[in-house]
Amino acid sequence: MTGAWWTSWNLDPLVLLGVAAAGAAYALGRRALGPRQRGPARRAAAYYGGLAALVVALVSPVDTQAGRLLSVHMVQHLLLVLVAAPLLVVARPLVPLSLAVPREARVALRRASRIPPMATAGRTLRHPAVAWLLHVTVLWAWHAPGPYQAALGNPWVHAAEHASFLGTAALFWWVALADGPHRVLARGADVLFVLAAWMQSGALGALFTFASSPIYPAYAAAARAAGIQPLHDQQIAGLIMWVPAGLVYLAAATLMAMRWLQGIERHGQPFEPEPRLAAVDAGGPSP
């Protein structure tokens, strides 16, 4: 079993090429920005850390074993939602990545983003309530027995599951962590935004932990073959979502609360007490 675990890599060329292209494009774009515009090196570290998390989730033995053990599958999901997504958001990679594509393509994308339906869709997605509901709905919907087992049986459905996890999580963390002119949540409100996500994640984890029977029959035979009772595997998966995942949300909320209190101490009021909704409505930073 141990040998099979460490040698069962998923060398999917689409995943490998996608990650390599994203890494190369970011490096080219960052170089084009020049030393003064690149931003701190920690952003590059966060970006490549996010890509590394994607490799661990989608290429390493975590991916191949995720089809056999629910607990490993849960680790895979949390790598996408709570490691890769926030790291990629913190890196702020859009400007470097945009510089890696031809100028004509950048102009076309900018014009497309200003088309009224596209601009409206962008504003809607950036609304905190919409971002939060999308994040939570996708998480719960894919863990329902039907969609979950469909993803296990069809690689394209599985890929759609992973893409939706990563995409909605990135949107959630962008709203939570956006700063400066792009901030849409007031200090303090961002803490509640993240804590609310922590509560629903804990509720889903508790559901797995305390269920009296296996939720996904597809894992029963594979878990027994690995020497693990299916219900025990499910309980471990629930605890992973309940405790380690909860700690990530709590750590993020704690850091936000500390910054909020530091702003109050320095200025006598919360730093940026009102969200920059005008910037969001205008589709860009406020003056």
Secondary structure, 3 states (H helix, E strand, C coil): CHHHHHHCCCCCHHHHHHHHHHHHHHHHHHHHHCCCCCCCHHHHHHHHHHHHHHHHHHCCHHHHHHCCCHHHHHHHHHHHHHHHHHHHHHCCCHHHHHHCCCHHHHHHHHHHHHCHHHHHHHHHHCCHHHHHHHHHHHHHHHCCHHHHHHHHHCHHHHHHHHHHHHHHHHHHHHHHHCCHHHCCCCCCHHHHHHHHHHHHHHHHHHHHHHCCCCCCHHHHHHHHHCCCCHHHHHHHHHHHHHCHHHHHHHHHHHHHHHHHHHHHHHHCCCCCCCCCHHHHHHCCCCC
